[in-house]
Amino acid sequence: MSKLFMFEKPLGMRDALPGYFQTKRNVQRVINDEWESWGYLPVETPTLEYYDTVGSASAILDHQLFKLLDQQGRTLVLRPDMTAPIARVTASGLQNQHFPIRLAYHTNVFRAQQLEAGRPAEFEQLGVELIGDGTSSANGEVVSLMIEALRKTGLTTFQITVGHVGYVNALLEEVLGNDERADDLRRFLYEKNYVGYRQHVENLPLSSLDKKKLNSLLRLRGDWRTLDEAVNLVQTPAAREAVEELQEMKAVLEHYELSDYIKLDFNLFMHMSYYTGIVFESYGNNLGVPLGSGGRYDELLQQFNRPAQAVGFGLRLDLLVEALGLTGAVPSQTCILFSPERRPEAVDHARKLRETGKRVVLQDIRGVEDVDQLSDSYEDVISMIGKKKEGAAHE
Ligand SMILES: N[C@@H](Cc1c[nH]c[nH+]1)C(=O)O
């Protein structure tokens, strides 16, 4: 192991400096207000959870979990997502609350990254979960909420891509049965490695008709008309049900007048293995990675002994800030520069200005390195230096 350089941070960890922080906070406020105006109630859960309960239910690859031991020797994880902790809370602290339950969160989650990946290992997510409602109205509500929240942030060009895990599974099952070969193809899909998928299909011992069918999945993307092609490709009951669910969701989104934001993509398959139905991702401002994603997970809550259908999503705050490109907007501040004999007056004046809503820095002149530089960084500098002349107002 090489020696650590003093300023190094653990892999994937980032600092948020003032300009970025300010933008992030504005975005977060707008989104939280939107969640709450739709009746979603904010919750918080601990950063650490047991590996055996929430850790494994989070359905994330084991090597992406940060693990540590408590004093009793139990394995803990830094939460890799909020959906599993919320399932735990729903089945415990909220067990007497009737369904449907609408919850919101804003928190940091942790996913260990590989050396070359360059991705953050800790990032903030803002999300909602609608638990105990399996209707297409619930699917449509949650997708609409994602769109409305993104609109409120001021993001202009974005799109929501919708798929259905049940459909992909139905196709793979029809051609391959329920074996490992299907898992291999699922992995290519969630890695969005379509070249790898095609190559893998090519090498499978299948008829050319079956290979064609598997490859046809890759073409199932586009506007709502793609639903008709999807109906023709697979006709098993599970596939039909999936297409019907998407058709119903389309109707709901039309009622919200938001169906134009949607593109269908039947290749969409998520890294989280708890999804059972519709899945969706949002893309914006030419950022190559999704700003957020979610879907229906009807089997997760039964792992916590309170079976319930559920749907939700999370937005990545760091990527949203990047997509909006608003970094650097530190709010304007006033500085009161004082010398010690006028400190009481300076403190009093600062208090009064703060009461009017101003942001006021109180700075002892003796602590300043460079007065000119200091003046440049404030909107306004009030100096209270030296003996005050009788009756004089503040300069
Ligand atoms: N927890 C998921 C997002 C989600 C929320 N609800 C359903 N899905 C994630 O981190 O990707």
The ligand as an ORCA input file, in Angstrom:
! r2SCAN-3c Opt
* xyz 1 1
  N     -33.936      2.974     -4.056
  C     -33.843      3.048     -5.483
  C     -34.826      4.061     -6.036
  C     -36.217      3.685     -5.675
  C     -37.024      4.211     -4.749
  N     -38.168      3.500     -4.746
  C     -38.088      2.596     -5.649
  N     -36.907      2.674     -6.221
  C     -32.416      3.424     -5.869
  O     -31.638      3.828     -5.032
  O     -32.056      3.316     -7.038
*
